[in-house]
Amino acid sequence: MNSTVWMALALVLVLEGLGPMLLPRIWRRMILSMAQLPDSLLRRFGGGLVVAGAVIYYMVSTHAGN
């Protein structure tokens, strides 16, 4: 696997771990409130994150040579 992919995965893990490490009570409340949301809203939210990630990836990859 490309080292860039491993670096990206490592960064995701670091960022995902900051919430429960620094603010566990707030993080737990957020997760519990998200569990109550309807599936359709969670799908839209997840889709928005995927699109945002793809756009950021595209922008960084096309401007990396400059």
Buried (B, 14 or more C-beta within 10 A) or exposed (E): EEEEEEEEEEEEEEEEEEBEEEEEEEBEEEEEEEEEEEEEEEEEEEEEEEEEEEEEEEEEEEEEEE
